[in-house]
């Protein structure tokens, strides 16, 4: 009996040790899963500030890869066979539509948020991405000291006036991601043939095409041009450097949403963390981080959540007549339109 009791005791101790080891391993695996790093590809000026605030609030580490929109789109395409990102954040739902069509995005999930009417309009039926905020693809920032008051540009047609010959600049949609929606919006508004004829008139009037917002704005600063067609957030931010400039918001102003998407390949703990990131960005804390992160550009956007007020700087745009593009239509047309612009306008 004593021998049997000792064997039973040894077995009990061995089982207890195995259970303790398994528990520790389980806890270690759980801790490791909780510490898994979320990789975010972002092209937003405030994304670093938001990522840091998210990590501070949740403990979830974020590996942020920040690039401007054009290079970021190229990187996502280059990695399409083996995506290296978990969350994608950029301006332009045409690009998101393209990635959804290619099967790169996780669809069908909707965060629990209360969108404004415009926000609800921008939520795709597929729920492959989530709208976050809105800027406008093109406004006119001009120097009132170098343009006679009678010729101050207020409409899109004004940019083709003889008085502005050689004085107007814009970004290249083949390089600047936010510029394609501007071109697409004017083609939709005017009609395809009249819209292309409009850009051809601008070219005949000496239109200068620069790579991105920053280059176009420097050209305005140094007097290479007197009027710049740039994204609304960039125009507002640039007034910090040159407050004497004026902003005109011609009708229509093409809506340019910033969007968040989760990669289709993301699963398990990373999927939970990716969804938590999206949900947090669309919370009051996340919206506050966005508005604090890039006062010189992207923070100057229109929130899409009920109860979140825009920064006072949005008043500089005056009355806005928004135009919303259908990404299913203009996402498919993007390569064709950019090829045409490159061949006929940019060269």
C-alpha positions as CSV (number, residue, x, y, z in Angstrom):
1,X,0.0,0.0,0.0
2,X,2.8,2.4,0.9
3,X,4.5,1.7,-2.4
4,X,1.3,2.3,-4.3
5,X,0.8,5.6,-2.4
6,X,4.3,6.8,-3.3
7,X,3.7,6.0,-7.0
8,X,0.4,7.9,-6.9
9,X,2.1,10.9,-5.2
10,X,4.9,10.9,-7.8
11,X,2.4,10.8,-10.7
12,X,0.4,13.6,-9.1
13,X,3.6,15.7,-8.8
14,X,4.6,15.0,-12.4
15,X,1.1,15.9,-13.6
16,X,1.2,19.1,-11.5
17,X,4.6,20.0,-13.0
18,X,3.4,19.3,-16.6
19,X,0.3,21.4,-15.9
20,X,2.3,24.3,-14.6
21,X,4.7,24.1,-17.6
22,X,1.8,24.1,-20.0
23,X,0.2,27.0,-18.2
24,X,3.4,29.0,-18.4
25,X,3.8,28.2,-22.0
26,X,0.2,29.2,-22.7
27,X,0.7,32.5,-20.8
28,X,3.9,33.1,-22.8
29,X,2.2,32.4,-26.1
30,X,-0.7,34.7,-25.1
31,X,1.7,37.5,-24.1
32,X,3.6,37.0,-27.3
33,X,0.4,37.2,-29.3
34,X,-0.7,40.4,-27.5
35,X,2.7,41.9,-28.3
36,X,2.5,41.0,-32.0
37,X,3.4,44.2,-34.0
38,X,0.7,45.6,-36.3
39,X,2.2,46.9,-39.6
40,X,0.5,50.0,-40.9
41,X,1.2,51.4,-44.4
42,X,0.2,55.1,-44.2
43,X,0.3,58.2,-46.5
44,X,-1.3,60.6,-44.0
45,X,0.6,63.4,-42.4
46,X,-0.7,62.6,-39.0
47,X,-0.3,58.8,-39.1
48,X,2.9,58.7,-36.9
49,X,1.2,60.8,-34.2
50,X,-1.9,58.6,-34.4
51,X,0.1,55.3,-34.3
52,X,2.0,56.5,-31.2
53,X,-1.3,57.6,-29.5
54,X,-2.9,54.2,-30.3
55,X,0.0,52.3,-28.8
56,X,0.0,54.4,-25.7
57,X,-3.8,53.8,-25.3
58,X,-3.8,50.1,-26.1
59,X,-0.3,48.7,-25.6
60,X,-0.3,47.3,-29.2
61,X,2.9,48.1,-31.0
62,X,2.7,49.6,-34.5
63,X,5.3,49.4,-37.2
64,X,4.4,52.4,-39.4
65,X,5.7,52.6,-42.9
66,X,5.0,56.2,-44.0
67,X,5.3,57.2,-47.7
68,X,3.6,59.7,-49.9
69,X,0.5,58.4,-51.7
70,X,2.1,57.6,-55.1
71,X,5.1,55.6,-53.8
72,X,2.8,53.8,-51.3
73,X,0.4,52.7,-54.0
74,X,3.3,51.4,-56.0
75,X,4.6,49.5,-53.0
76,X,1.3,47.8,-52.3
77,X,1.0,46.8,-56.0
78,X,4.6,45.4,-56.0
79,X,3.8,43.3,-52.9
80,X,0.4,42.1,-54.1
81,X,1.6,38.5,-54.2
82,X,2.9,38.7,-50.7
83,X,1.5,41.7,-48.8
84,X,3.7,42.9,-45.9
85,X,1.1,45.2,-44.4
86,X,-1.8,44.6,-42.1
87,X,-3.6,48.0,-42.3
88,X,-3.5,50.5,-45.2
89,X,-4.3,54.2,-44.8
90,X,-4.4,56.6,-47.6
91,X,-6.4,59.2,-49.5
92,X,-8.6,58.1,-52.4
93,X,-11.2,55.4,-52.6
94,X,-10.5,54.8,-56.2
95,X,-7.2,53.1,-55.2
96,X,-9.1,51.1,-52.5
97,X,-11.6,49.9,-55.1
98,X,-8.7,48.7,-57.2
99,X,-7.1,46.8,-54.3
100,X,-10.5,45.3,-53.4
101,X,-11.0,44.2,-57.0
102,X,-7.6,42.5,-56.9
103,X,-8.6,40.6,-53.7
104,X,-6.1,42.4,-51.4
105,X,-8.6,43.8,-48.9
106,X,-10.7,42.1,-46.1
107,X,-14.3,42.9,-46.8
108,X,-17.6,42.6,-44.9
109,X,-16.7,44.0,-41.5
110,X,-18.1,47.3,-40.3
111,X,-16.9,49.1,-37.1
112,X,-19.5,50.4,-34.7
113,X,-19.4,54.1,-35.4
114,X,-22.0,56.8,-36.2
115,X,-21.2,58.4,-39.5
116,X,-22.5,61.7,-40.8
117,X,-24.7,61.7,-43.9
118,X,-21.6,62.2,-46.1
119,X,-19.7,59.5,-44.2
120,X,-22.6,57.0,-44.8
121,X,-22.5,58.0,-48.5
122,X,-18.8,57.1,-48.6
123,X,-19.1,53.7,-46.9
124,X,-18.7,51.1,-49.7
125,X,-21.4,48.4,-50.0
126,X,-18.7,45.8,-49.9
127,X,-17.4,47.2,-46.6
128,X,-13.8,46.6,-47.9
129,X,-12.6,49.9,-46.4
130,X,-13.7,52.5,-43.9
131,X,-13.9,56.3,-44.6
132,X,-12.1,58.4,-42.0
133,X,-12.2,62.0,-43.1
134,X,-12.6,64.2,-46.1
135,X,-10.4,66.8,-47.9
136,X,-11.0,68.2,-51.3
137,X,-8.9,67.1,-54.2
138,X,-8.4,70.5,-55.6
139,X,-8.8,74.1,-54.5
140,X,-7.0,77.2,-55.9
141,X,-4.4,78.9,-53.7
142,X,-3.3,82.2,-55.3
143,X,-1.2,85.3,-54.7
144,X,-3.5,88.4,-54.7
145,X,-0.5,90.7,-54.9
146,X,0.7,89.4,-58.3
147,X,-2.7,88.9,-59.9
148,X,-5.0,91.9,-60.6
149,X,-8.1,91.7,-58.5
150,X,-10.3,91.5,-61.6
151,X,-8.5,88.3,-62.6
152,X,-8.5,86.6,-59.2
153,X,-9.5,83.0,-60.0
154,X,-12.8,81.9,-58.5
155,X,-14.0,79.2,-60.9
156,X,-12.3,76.4,-62.8
157,X,-12.8,78.3,-66.0
158,X,-10.9,81.3,-64.7
159,X,-7.7,79.4,-64.7
160,X,-7.7,79.5,-68.5
161,X,-7.9,83.3,-68.7
162,X,-5.2,85.0,-70.8
163,X,-4.3,87.1,-67.7
164,X,-3.1,83.9,-66.0
165,X,-1.1,82.6,-68.9
166,X,2.0,80.7,-67.6
167,X,1.0,81.5,-64.0
168,X,-1.0,78.3,-63.1
169,X,0.4,75.1,-61.7
170,X,-1.0,71.8,-60.5
171,X,0.2,68.3,-59.5
172,X,0.8,65.3,-61.8
173,X,-1.8,62.6,-61.2
174,X,0.7,60.0,-62.3
175,X,2.8,60.9,-59.2
176,X,0.5,62.6,-56.8
177,X,-2.3,60.2,-55.6
178,X,-4.8,62.9,-54.5
179,X,-4.6,64.6,-58.0
180,X,-6.3,61.8,-60.0
181,X,-9.6,62.4,-58.2
182,X,-9.4,66.1,-59.1
183,X,-9.0,65.3,-62.8
184,X,-11.7,62.6,-62.6
185,X,-14.1,65.0,-60.9
186,X,-13.7,67.6,-63.6
187,X,-14.2,64.9,-66.3
188,X,-17.4,63.8,-64.6
189,X,-18.6,67.3,-64.0
190,X,-17.9,68.6,-67.5
191,X,-18.3,65.4,-69.5
192,X,-15.4,63.3,-70.8
193,X,-14.7,65.2,-74.1
194,X,-15.3,68.7,-72.7
195,X,-13.4,67.9,-69.6
196,X,-10.3,66.8,-71.6
197,X,-10.7,69.9,-73.8
198,X,-10.6,72.0,-70.6
199,X,-7.3,70.6,-69.5
200,X,-6.0,71.1,-73.1
201,X,-7.0,74.8,-72.8
202,X,-5.0,75.0,-69.6
203,X,-2.0,73.5,-71.2
204,X,-2.3,75.9,-74.2
205,X,-2.4,78.7,-71.6
206,X,0.9,77.6,-70.1
207,X,-0.1,75.2,-67.4
208,X,2.9,74.0,-65.4
209,X,2.7,70.4,-64.0
210,X,4.7,69.6,-60.9
211,X,5.1,66.2,-59.1
212,X,3.4,66.8,-55.8
213,X,1.6,69.4,-53.5
214,X,4.9,70.4,-51.8
215,X,6.7,71.1,-55.1
216,X,3.7,73.0,-56.5
217,X,3.4,75.1,-53.4
218,X,7.2,76.0,-53.5
219,X,6.7,77.1,-57.1
220,X,4.0,79.4,-55.8
221,X,6.2,80.7,-52.9
222,X,9.1,81.5,-55.2
223,X,7.1,83.2,-57.9
224,X,7.3,80.5,-60.6
225,X,3.5,80.5,-60.7
226,X,0.9,82.8,-59.1
227,X,-1.9,80.2,-58.7
228,X,-1.6,76.6,-57.5
229,X,-4.3,73.9,-57.7
230,X,-3.6,71.7,-54.7
231,X,-5.4,69.5,-52.2
232,X,-7.4,71.6,-49.7
233,X,-5.5,70.5,-46.6
234,X,-2.2,71.4,-48.2
235,X,-3.5,74.8,-49.2
236,X,-4.8,75.6,-45.7
237,X,-1.6,74.4,-44.1
238,X,0.6,76.5,-46.4
239,X,-1.2,79.7,-45.2
240,X,0.9,79.3,-42.0
241,X,3.9,80.2,-44.2
242,X,2.3,82.7,-46.5
243,X,-0.8,84.1,-44.8
244,X,-1.3,86.7,-47.5
245,X,-2.3,84.1,-50.0
246,X,-6.0,83.6,-50.8
247,X,-8.0,80.3,-51.2
248,X,-10.8,79.8,-53.7
249,X,-12.9,76.7,-53.7
250,X,-14.4,76.4,-57.2
251,X,-17.6,74.4,-57.7
252,X,-17.7,71.5,-57.7
253,X,-15.0,70.4,-55.2
254,X,-14.2,66.8,-55.6
255,X,-14.5,64.9,-52.3
256,X,-11.3,63.1,-51.4
257,X,-11.8,60.7,-48.5
258,X,-9.0,59.2,-46.4
259,X,-9.7,55.5,-46.0
260,X,-8.6,52.6,-43.8
261,X,-8.5,49.0,-45.0
262,X,-7.3,45.7,-43.5
263,X,-5.3,43.2,-45.6
264,X,-7.2,40.0,-46.7
265,X,-4.3,37.9,-45.4
266,X,-4.6,39.2,-41.8
267,X,-6.1,36.7,-39.4
268,X,-6.1,35.7,-35.7
269,X,-4.7,38.1,-33.2
270,X,-3.4,40.5,-35.8
271,X,-6.9,40.7,-37.3
272,X,-8.3,41.6,-33.9
273,X,-5.6,44.2,-33.4
274,X,-6.2,45.6,-36.9
275,X,-9.9,46.0,-36.3
276,X,-9.1,47.6,-32.9
277,X,-6.9,50.1,-34.7
278,X,-9.6,51.0,-37.2
279,X,-12.2,51.3,-34.4
280,X,-9.8,53.4,-32.3
281,X,-9.1,55.8,-35.2
282,X,-12.9,56.2,-35.6
283,X,-13.3,57.1,-31.9
284,X,-13.1,60.6,-30.3
285,X,-9.6,59.8,-29.1
286,X,-8.4,58.8,-32.5
287,X,-10.1,61.8,-34.2
288,X,-8.4,64.1,-31.7
289,X,-5.0,62.5,-32.5
290,X,-5.6,63.1,-36.2
291,X,-6.4,66.8,-35.6
292,X,-3.3,67.3,-33.5
293,X,-0.9,65.4,-35.8
294,X,-0.4,67.6,-38.9
295,X,-1.6,71.1,-38.6
296,X,0.3,72.1,-41.8
297,X,-1.7,69.7,-44.0
298,X,-3.8,66.6,-43.4
299,X,-5.3,67.6,-40.0
300,X,-7.3,70.2,-41.9
301,X,-9.9,67.7,-43.0
302,X,-13.7,67.4,-42.6
303,X,-14.6,64.7,-39.9
304,X,-17.1,62.1,-41.0
305,X,-18.3,61.1,-37.5
306,X,-21.3,62.6,-35.7
307,X,-20.3,64.8,-32.8
308,X,-16.7,65.5,-34.1
309,X,-16.2,69.2,-35.1
310,X,-13.7,70.2,-37.8
311,X,-10.8,72.4,-37.0
312,X,-11.6,76.2,-37.4
313,X,-9.3,76.3,-40.4
314,X,-11.9,74.6,-42.5
315,X,-13.8,77.9,-42.6
316,X,-11.1,79.2,-44.9
317,X,-12.6,77.1,-47.7
318,X,-15.8,79.1,-47.7
319,X,-18.9,77.6,-49.2
320,X,-18.2,74.2,-50.7
321,X,-20.2,72.4,-53.4
322,X,-19.0,68.8,-52.9
323,X,-18.8,66.2,-55.7
324,X,-18.6,62.5,-54.8
325,X,-17.1,60.1,-57.3
326,X,-18.2,56.5,-57.6
327,X,-15.0,54.5,-57.0
328,X,-16.3,51.5,-58.9
329,X,-16.4,53.7,-62.0
330,X,-13.4,55.9,-61.6
331,X,-11.1,53.3,-60.1
332,X,-11.4,51.3,-63.3
333,X,-10.7,54.4,-65.4
334,X,-7.7,55.5,-63.5
335,X,-4.9,53.9,-65.7
336,X,-6.6,55.2,-68.9
337,X,-7.0,58.8,-67.6
338,X,-3.5,59.0,-66.2
339,X,-2.1,57.7,-69.5
340,X,-4.0,60.4,-71.3
341,X,-2.9,63.2,-68.9
342,X,0.7,62.1,-69.1
343,X,0.7,62.0,-72.9
344,X,-1.4,65.1,-73.6
345,X,-1.1,67.5,-70.6
346,X,2.0,66.8,-68.6
347,X,4.4,66.6,-71.5
